[in-house]
Amino acid sequence: MGHSLHEQIIAFEQSLKSLEKAVLEQSKLAESPKGGKPSSDGTTAQTHALQGGFQAGSISQQANQLQAQFQEMLTAATNADMPPQIEQRIRPFKTEAHRRLRLLGVEAIRFQAAKQPANIEKCRAQMQAHLLQVRQFIQAIADTIEPNK
């Protein structure tokens, strides 16, 4: 197996961290100044809503990029000279990671559209759960392919 798959796994994990950070920042933004004192023309609430929508859109874009990056990683794994027993062992991890990434994309769209704090929190929690599961599946793949790294 070449270094390119290992490098792609590392890059994917970095992208996961970046998306986790964006989700956390967005949820903090959603919790913040809404209860504060908006100006008389309501610009604070309006500005907050616009910023939130922009960042939520960015989260959706990052989720899509993560899916594309995962597909590239799968291609590299397929092209790697991997013993069949290793391929069999990682297949369920790849399948579940792919499923969770699709669910993450759906949840990112819901997050972008959410207006109520309860819905925002529910979407954020779901996205974090999906990200954690994807991270665990990717780690399992990496551990199976390169157990000593």
Secondary structure, DSSP 8 states (H G I E B T S, - for coil): --HHHHHHHHHHHHHHHHHHHHHHHHHHHHHSGGGS---TT-HHHHHHHHHHHHHHHHHHHHHHHHHHHHHHHHHHHHHS---HHHHHHHHHHHHHHHHHHHHHHHHHHHHHH--SHHHHHHHHHHHHHHHHHHHHHHHHHHHHH-TT-
